[in-house]
Amino acid sequence: MKKRKYTSKQIHKLKKKKSATKTQSIQAKLSAISTPKKPSYHKGRFKWKLPAVVVFSLAFIILAVPTLVVIPFISKTEVQSQSFNQEPEHEEVLQEDSAVEVAVMRTQTEQIENVPLETYVSGVVASEMPIEFEPEALKAQALAARTYIVNKMIYNTEEVSSDVTDSIQDQVYKSDAELRTKWGKDYTKNMEKITEAVLATKGEIITYNDKPIDPQFFSTSNGYTENSEDYYVTEIPYLRSVPSPWDEASPYYLDQETFSIEQIEAALGIDLPSNQQLSIKATRTKSNRVEELDLAGNILSGRKVREKLELRSNDFTIEQKNNFLIFTTKGNGHGVGMSQYGANGMAKEGKTYKEIVQYYYKDVKISSVDEAAPTLVMQ
């Protein structure tokens, strides 16, 4: 049989036609697979003519294959970054901004931890001031905390291996791990707030005559702060009594404690007459705190009474009922320096941390650690 000859144009048309026919055939087969036929009924039940195994196999291919194709292209680095970069590395940020380390004696373990300065300050602010406080109040606390430790590191003459303890003997300090336990699920949110306050005051301290001050602070005043000499004997020019009316909003503003006569005698080391009304007289300081108490002829300082009875404040009144004495106190703390609830009240009124600090510490300046304590930075 004689073969028919085709032109190149005719050959192209034939290939195109053949390709289209093949495509239609493939599409028809796929349509037959993907579109199930109508079920046939048998004895009240129906069954699919397409085997169930085929259906499930196709479902697996459709759902699983794209995943298997995509997963190999996600690098190990990307997976790690998604897993571990969910929260900011607060400690790393604070460490980078610390040129000084603080040797902290941990009271629980009796071990010394060397902590970067700004990390230490953040641990103090988180421990000494309520996290709910205004950012400007937290900044004022950060400034006071940093000044305290710088002052201590420069002027501490005691032969000790640590710079500071983590207790109320100095400033309360908690590590990052302890704060995670304390705050739980709120750790990240709270630590972001603390870190922001600390870094906003980075490297700043409070000075008087170009030297770091002793920045006393406490929780709540009775409406006034206390002159230093009225509580600590020594007169310090920047620790002067100032009005602090914001403290009335503090939950620690008023308190009451009741003691038996026997408890009073044991705590104060005195003898009191029993079964009779006691003579109670008191002299007061400029801020209305008890300077001296005359309790049935026993003369005691207001500070001693407060500390021995563990009262919140030495602004107290005493009422006797039978064999008991009822102490009503105003404020919480020694009253010298910056009131924390007062600072928060000022912050709510729009005052900045610098205005707060310069209100509670008279005639002070905000200086840098580099300027005020260059030898400390160079160590």
WOKAHU-V826474 format. One record per pair of residues at least 24 apart in sequence whose ideal C-beta (glycine too) atoms are under 10 Angstrom apart, sorted by sequence separation. I is the first residue (numbers start at 0). J is the second residue. D is the distance in whole Angstrom. If there is no record, write none. Layout:
BEGIN
((I J D) (I J D))
END
This chain:
BEGIN
((33 57 8) (90 114 10) (93 117 4) (94 118 6) (117 141 9) (120 144 5) (123 147 8) (148 172 9) (212 236 10) (213 237 9) (214 238 9) (219 243 9) (220 244 9) (222 246 6) (271 295 5) (272 296 9) (288 312 7) (289 313 5) (335 359 10) (336 360 7) (32 57 7) (90 115 8) (92 117 8) (93 118 4) (119 144 8) (120 145 5) (123 148 8) (212 237 6) (213 238 8) (220 245 9) (221 246 7) (222 247 7) (267 292 9) (269 294 7) (270 295 9) (271 296 9) (288 313 5) (289 314 7) (292 317 8) (92 118 9) (93 119 9) (119 145 8) (120 146 10) (144 170 6) (212 238 8) (219 245 10) (220 246 5) (221 247 9) (269 295 8) (270 296 10) (271 297 7) (288 314 4) (289 315 6) (90 117 10) (91 118 10) (93 120 8) (120 147 9) (143 170 9) (144 171 10) (219 246 5) (220 247 9) (267 294 8) (269 296 9) (270 297 8) (286 313 10) (287 314 6) (288 315 8) (289 316 9) (305 332 10) (306 333 9) (33 61 10) (90 118 6) (93 121 6) (117 145 8) (120 148 7) (144 172 9) (207 235 9) (208 236 9) (218 246 9) (219 247 9) (269 297 4) (286 314 8) (289 317 9) (305 333 8) (89 118 9) (92 121 10) (93 122 9) (116 145 7) (119 148 6) (120 149 10) (207 236 7) (208 237 9) (219 248 9) (220 249 9) (268 297 9) (269 298 10) (284 313 9) (305 334 10) (140 170 10) (207 237 5) (219 249 4) (222 252 9) (267 297 7) (269 299 8) (283 313 10) (284 314 9) (294 324 9) (90 121 9) (206 237 10) (207 238 10) (218 249 7) (219 250 8) (221 252 8) (263 294 8) (268 299 9) (283 314 8) (302 333 8) (89 121 7) (116 148 7) (205 237 8) (218 250 10) (219 251 5) (220 252 9) (221 253 10) (263 295 10) (267 299 6) (116 149 8) (218 251 6) (219 252 6) (264 297 10) (114 148 10) (218 252 10) (219 253 10) (263 297 10) (281 315 9) (219 254 10) (260 295 10) (268 303 10) (281 316 8) (116 152 9) (267 303 7) (281 317 8) (266 303 10) (267 304 7) (279 316 9) (266 304 9) (279 317 5) (126 165 8) (268 307 8) (279 318 9) (289 328 10) (123 163 9) (127 167 9) (266 306 10) (267 307 6) (277 317 9) (279 319 7) (288 328 10) (263 304 9) (266 307 5) (267 308 7) (288 329 9) (123 165 9) (265 307 10) (266 308 5) (277 319 6) (287 329 8) (288 330 8) (119 162 9) (122 165 8) (127 170 6) (243 286 9) (266 309 9) (276 319 6) (287 330 10) (119 163 8) (126 170 8) (127 171 5) (170 214 10) (240 284 8) (242 286 9) (263 307 9) (275 319 10) (286 330 9) (103 148 9) (126 171 4) (127 172 9) (240 285 5) (241 286 9) (263 308 8) (276 321 10) (279 324 8) (288 333 9) (99 145 10) (119 165 10) (123 169 9) (124 170 9) (125 171 9) (126 172 6) (127 173 10) (170 216 9) (239 285 10) (240 286 5) (262 308 8) (288 334 6) (101 148 6) (123 170 5) (125 172 9) (126 173 5) (240 287 10) (274 321 9) (275 322 10) (277 324 8) (287 334 10) (101 149 9) (111 159 10) (113 161 9) (114 162 10) (122 170 9) (123 171 7) (124 172 10) (125 173 6) (126 174 10) (130 178 10) (240 288 10) (274 322 7) (286 334 6) (99 148 9) (111 160 6) (112 161 9) (113 162 9) (114 163 10) (122 171 9) (123 172 5) (125 174 10) (273 322 7) (286 335 10) (99 149 8) (101 151 9) (102 152 9) (111 161 5) (120 170 9) (122 172 5) (123 173 8) (125 175 9) (258 308 7) (284 334 9) (101 152 7) (110 161 10) (111 162 9) (114 165 10) (119 170 9) (121 172 9) (122 173 5) (126 177 9) (130 181 10) (271 322 10) (100 152 10) (120 172 9) (121 173 10) (122 174 6) (125 177 9) (126 178 8) (130 182 8) (141 193 8) (145 197 8) (256 308 7) (258 310 10) (99 152 8) (112 165 9) (119 172 6) (122 175 7) (125 178 6) (140 193 10) (144 197 9) (256 309 8) (271 324 9) (118 172 10) (121 175 9) (141 195 10) (142 196 9) (146 200 10) (150 204 8) (229 283 10) (230 284 8) (256 310 6) (263 317 10) (104 159 8) (119 174 10) (122 177 8) (126 181 9) (130 185 8) (137 192 7) (141 196 5) (142 197 10) (145 200 7) (149 204 5) (150 205 9) (229 284 4) (255 310 10) (256 311 8) (104 160 8) (105 161 9) (118 174 9) (122 178 7) (125 181 8) (137 193 7) (140 196 8) (141 197 5) (144 200 9) (145 201 9) (148 204 9) (149 205 10) (150 206 10) (154 210 9) (228 284 9) (229 285 7) (230 286 9) (254 310 8) (255 311 10) (102 159 9) (104 161 4) (108 165 10) (118 175 8) (121 178 9) (125 182 8) (138 195 9) (139 196 9) (140 197 10) (141 198 9) (142 199 10) (143 200 10) (145 202 8) (146 203 8) (147 204 9) (149 206 10) (153 210 8) (154 211 8) (229 286 7) (254 311 5) (102 160 7) (103 161 6) (104 162 8) (106 164 6) (107 165 8) (114 172 8) (130 188 9) (131 189 10) (134 192 7) (137 195 8) (138 196 5) (141 199 8) (142 200 5) (145 203 7) (146 204 4) (147 205 9) (153 211 7) (226 284 7) (230 288 8) (253 311 9) (254 312 8) (102 161 4) (103 162 7) (104 163 7) (105 164 8) (106 165 6) (107 166 10) (130 189 5) (134 193 10) (137 196 4) (138 197 8) (141 200 5) (145 204 6) (146 205 5) (152 211 9) (154 213 9) (225 284 7) (226 285 6) (229 288 7) (252 311 9) (253 312 10) (256 315 9) (258 317 10) (260 319 9) (101 161 9) (102 162 5) (103 163 6) (104 164 5) (105 165 6) (106 166 5) (112 172 9) (114 174 8) (130 190 9) (132 192 9) (136 196 9) (137 197 8) (138 198 10) (140 200 9) (141 201 9) (144 204 10) (145 205 9) (146 206 8) (150 210 8) (151 211 9) (225 285 8) (226 286 7) (230 290 10) (251 311 6) (252 312 9) (255 315 10) (263 323 9) (101 162 5) (102 163 7) (103 164 7) (104 165 7) (105 166 10) (114 175 10) (131 192 10) (134 195 7) (135 196 8) (138 199 5) (139 200 8) (142 203 6) (143 204 9) (150 211 4) (223 284 9) (225 286 5) (229 290 7) (251 312 9) (254 315 9) (255 316 10) (257 318 10) (260 321 9) (261 322 8) (262 323 9) (263 324 6) (100 162 9) (101 163 6) (103 165 6) (104 166 9) (106 168 9) (112 174 7) (130 192 7) (134 196 6) (137 199 9) (138 200 5) (141 203 8) (142 204 7) (143 205 7) (149 211 5) (150 212 7) (151 213 9) (223 285 8) (224 286 7) (225 287 10) (226 288 10) (259 321 10) (260 322 5) (261 323 10) (262 324 9) (99 162 10) (130 193 7) (133 196 10) (137 200 9) (142 205 6) (148 211 9) (149 212 10) (150 213 6) (223 286 4) (225 288 6) (255 318 10) (257 320 8) (259 322 6) (260 323 7) (263 326 10) (104 168 9) (125 189 7) (132 196 9) (135 199 9) (147 211 8) (150 214 8) (222 286 8) (223 287 7) (259 323 6) (260 324 7) (104 169 9) (125 190 8) (128 193 9) (134 199 8) (138 203 9) (146 211 5) (147 212 9) (149 214 10) (221 286 7) (222 287 8) (223 288 8) (258 323 7) (259 324 8) (103 169 9) (106 172 10) (139 205 10) (145 211 9) (146 212 6) (147 213 7) (220 286 8) (221 287 6) (257 323 6) (258 324 5) (103 170 10) (105 172 9) (125 192 9) (126 193 10) (146 213 8) (147 214 5) (221 288 7) (257 324 7) (258 325 8) (104 172 10) (124 192 10) (125 193 5) (128 196 9) (146 214 5) (147 215 9) (220 288 10) (232 300 10) (256 324 9) (257 325 5) (258 326 7) (103 172 6) (105 174 8) (121 190 8) (124 193 6) (125 194 10) (143 212 9) (145 214 9) (147 216 9) (256 325 8) (257 326 8) (107 177 9) (123 193 10) (124 194 10) (144 214 8) (230 300 9) (232 302 10) (255 325 6) (256 326 5) (101 172 9) (103 174 9) (122 193 9) (125 196 10) (143 214 4) (230 301 8) (231 302 9) (255 326 7) (256 327 8) (105 177 10) (121 193 5) (124 196 6) (125 197 9) (142 214 8) (143 215 9) (144 216 9) (229 301 9) (230 302 6) (254 326 8) (255 327 5) (256 328 7) (120 193 9) (121 194 6) (124 197 6) (143 216 5) (229 302 9) (254 327 7) (255 328 7) (123 197 9) (140 214 10) (253 327 7) (254 328 5) (121 196 8) (122 197 10) (139 214 10) (230 305 9) (253 328 7) (254 329 8) (118 194 10) (120 196 9) (121 197 5) (124 200 10) (140 216 7) (252 328 9) (253 329 6) (254 330 9) (117 194 9) (120 197 5) (121 198 9) (139 216 9) (225 302 10) (251 328 9) (252 329 6) (253 330 9) (254 331 7) (119 197 10) (120 198 10) (251 329 10) (252 330 7) (253 331 10) (118 197 9) (251 330 7) (252 331 8) (117 197 6) (120 200 8) (251 331 4) (116 197 10) (117 198 7) (120 201 9) (249 330 8) (250 331 9) (251 332 8) (93 175 9) (247 329 9) (249 331 7) (117 200 9) (230 313 8) (246 329 9) (90 174 10) (117 201 6) (229 313 9) (246 330 7) (90 175 5) (116 201 9) (117 202 8) (246 331 9) (89 175 7) (116 202 9) (225 312 10) (243 330 9) (128 216 9) (225 313 9) (251 339 10) (252 340 8) (89 178 10) (127 216 8) (129 218 10) (225 314 9) (249 338 9) (251 340 7) (128 218 9) (221 311 10) (249 339 9) (250 340 9) (127 218 9) (221 312 6) (223 314 9) (243 334 9) (249 340 4) (219 311 8) (220 312 9) (221 313 9) (222 314 9) (246 338 6) (248 340 7) (249 341 9) (218 311 8) (219 312 8) (221 314 4) (245 338 8) (246 339 9) (247 340 9) (248 341 10) (218 312 9) (220 314 9) (221 315 10) (240 334 9) (243 337 9) (246 340 5) (247 341 10) (249 343 9) (217 312 9) (240 335 9) (243 338 5) (245 340 6) (246 341 5) (248 343 8) (249 344 9) (239 335 10) (241 337 10) (245 341 5) (246 342 10) (248 344 6) (89 186 9) (93 190 10) (238 335 6) (239 336 10) (241 338 9) (243 340 8) (244 341 8) (245 342 8) (246 343 9) (247 344 9) (89 187 8) (96 194 10) (238 336 6) (243 341 4) (245 343 7) (246 344 7) (237 336 9) (238 337 10) (242 341 9) (243 342 9) (245 344 2) (248 347 9) (86 186 8) (87 187 8) (90 190 9) (93 193 9) (235 335 9) (241 341 9) (244 344 8) (245 345 6) (86 187 5) (89 190 5) (93 194 6) (96 197 8) (235 336 9) (243 344 8) (245 346 9) (85 187 8) (86 188 10) (89 191 7) (92 194 6) (96 198 6) (231 333 8) (243 345 9) (245 347 8) (87 190 8) (99 202 10) (230 333 5) (245 348 8) (86 190 8) (87 191 7) (89 193 8) (90 194 9) (93 197 7) (97 201 9) (98 202 8) (229 333 10) (230 334 7) (231 335 7) (86 191 9) (89 194 5) (92 197 9) (93 198 7) (96 201 5) (97 202 9) (225 330 9) (229 334 8) (230 335 5) (89 195 10) (92 198 7) (96 202 8) (224 330 10) (227 333 10) (229 335 8) (87 194 8) (221 328 8) (222 329 7) (223 330 9) (225 332 9) (227 334 10) (228 335 10) (89 197 9) (93 201 9) (221 329 4) (222 330 8) (224 332 10) (225 333 7) (226 334 9) (227 335 5) (89 198 10) (220 329 8) (221 330 4) (224 333 10) (225 334 4) (226 335 8) (227 336 8) (219 329 9) (220 330 5) (221 331 9) (224 334 6) (225 335 5) (219 330 5) (220 331 9) (221 332 10) (223 334 8) (224 335 7) (225 336 9) (218 330 8) (219 331 4) (220 332 8) (224 336 7) (217 330 8) (218 331 4) (219 332 6) (221 334 7) (224 337 8) (217 331 7) (218 332 5) (220 334 6) (224 338 6) (217 332 3) (218 333 10) (219 334 9) (220 335 10) (223 338 9) (243 358 9) (216 332 8) (217 333 5) (218 334 10) (222 338 10) (242 358 10) (243 359 8) (215 332 9) (216 333 9) (217 334 6) (220 337 10) (221 338 10) (224 341 8) (241 358 7) (215 333 7) (217 335 7) (220 338 4) (223 341 10) (241 359 7) (215 334 9) (216 335 8) (217 336 7) (219 338 6) (220 339 10) (222 341 10) (241 360 10) (215 335 4) (216 336 5) (217 337 8) (218 338 7) (219 339 7) (220 340 8) (237 357 10) (239 359 9) (241 361 8) (215 336 3) (216 337 4) (217 338 6) (218 339 5) (219 340 5) (220 341 6) (238 359 9) (239 360 9) (240 361 10) (213 335 10) (214 336 6) (215 337 7) (216 338 8) (217 339 7) (218 340 6) (219 341 8) (237 359 9) (238 360 7) (239 361 5) (213 336 8) (214 337 7) (216 339 6) (217 340 9) (218 341 10) (237 360 5) (238 361 8) (239 362 9) (212 336 9) (217 341 10) (236 360 10) (237 361 5) (216 341 10) (235 360 10) (236 361 7) (237 362 6) (216 342 8) (235 361 10) (236 362 7) (237 363 5) (236 363 10) (205 337 10) (224 358 10) (224 359 7) (224 360 10) (220 359 10) (214 356 8) (216 359 8) (212 356 10) (215 359 9) (216 360 10) (214 359 9) (215 360 9) (214 360 7) (213 360 10) (205 353 10) (212 360 6) (203 352 9) (214 363 9) (203 353 9) (205 356 6) (212 363 6) (200 352 7) (205 357 9) (211 363 10) (212 364 10) (199 352 8) (200 353 9) (203 356 10) (207 360 8) (205 359 10) (206 360 10) (207 361 9) (208 362 9) (205 360 6) (207 362 7) (208 363 9) (209 364 8) (211 366 8) (196 352 8) (200 356 10) (207 363 5) (208 364 9) (210 366 9) (206 363 6) (207 364 8) (209 366 7) (211 368 9) (205 363 5) (206 364 5) (204 363 10) (205 364 8) (206 365 8) (207 366 10) (204 364 10) (205 365 6) (206 366 4) (211 371 6) (204 365 8) (205 366 8) (206 367 9) (209 370 8) (210 371 7) (211 372 7) (203 365 6) (204 366 6) (209 371 6) (210 372 9) (203 366 7) (204 367 7) (202 366 9) (203 367 6) (204 368 6) (206 370 8) (211 375 9) (200 365 9) (202 367 5) (203 368 8) (206 371 5) (201 367 9) (202 368 5) (204 370 9) (205 371 9) (206 372 9) (201 368 9) (202 369 7) (204 371 6) (202 370 10) (203 371 10) (204 372 8) (202 376 9) (143 336 8) (143 337 6) (142 337 10) (143 339 9) (140 337 8) (139 337 7) (140 339 7) (143 342 9) (139 339 9) (136 337 10) (140 342 7) (136 339 7) (139 342 5) (140 343 10) (136 340 9) (138 342 9) (139 343 9) (136 341 9) (137 342 9) (136 342 4) (137 343 9) (139 345 8) (132 339 8) (135 342 8) (136 343 4) (139 346 8) (132 340 9) (135 343 9) (136 344 9) (138 346 9) (133 342 8) (136 345 8) (137 346 8) (143 352 10) (129 339 8) (132 342 8) (133 343 6) (135 345 8) (136 346 4) (142 352 6) (146 356 9) (128 339 6) (129 340 9) (132 343 5) (133 344 9) (135 346 4) (136 347 8) (139 350 9) (141 352 8) (142 353 8) (127 339 8) (128 340 10) (131 343 9) (133 345 9) (134 346 7) (135 347 9) (139 351 9) (140 352 9) (143 355 10) (133 346 4) (135 348 10) (138 351 8) (139 352 4) (142 355 9) (143 356 7) (128 342 8) (129 343 8) (132 346 7) (133 347 6) (135 349 8) (136 350 9) (138 352 4) (139 353 8) (142 356 6) (146 360 9) (128 343 8) (132 347 9) (133 348 10) (135 350 7) (137 352 8) (138 353 9) (139 354 9) (140 355 9) (133 349 10) (135 351 6) (136 352 7) (139 355 4) (140 356 10) (143 359 9) (133 350 9) (135 352 5) (138 355 8) (139 356 5) (143 360 9) (146 363 9) (134 352 8) (135 353 9) (138 356 9) (139 357 10) (142 360 10) (153 371 9) (133 352 10) (135 354 8) (136 355 7) (139 358 10) (146 365 10) (149 368 6) (153 372 6) (135 355 7) (139 359 8) (146 366 9) (152 372 8) (150 371 10) (153 374 8) (133 355 10) (146 368 9) (149 371 8) (150 372 9) (152 374 10) (153 375 6) (142 365 7) (145 368 8) (149 372 6) (152 375 6) (146 371 9) (149 375 6) (152 378 9) (148 375 10) (149 376 10) (116 368 8) (116 375 9) (116 376 10) (99 368 7) (98 368 8) (98 369 8) (99 372 9) (99 375 6) (98 375 9) (99 376 6) (98 376 5) (99 377 10) (100 378 9) (98 377 9) (99 378 7) (98 378 9))
END
